Amino acid sequence: MTIDTTNMCSHLQRKLFAPDGVYYPIWQAMQAADEITAVVRSRQLHIYRNGKKILILAGKAQPKIIRQDPITDLLR
């Protein structure tokens, strides 16, 4: 999976892509699941499984869980 990081918040980039980042386990799970897609909107990362939004990740704000999913369990 590739994500256009042009408009992604720099804090979010560090949290998501750095091996010691808080969201790095989510990034790894996204790589392993074919049914997961992601789009950058308003500097946040919106994550979808099978076309349904499950999670919004922001750089400085808390993640917003839209619906329960195995990937959202990685935030705990």
Buried (B, 14 or more C-beta within 10 A) or exposed (E): EEBEBEEBBEBBBBBBBEEEBBBBEBBEBBEEEEEBBBEBEEBBBBBBBEEEBBBBBBBEEEBEBBEEBEBBEBBE
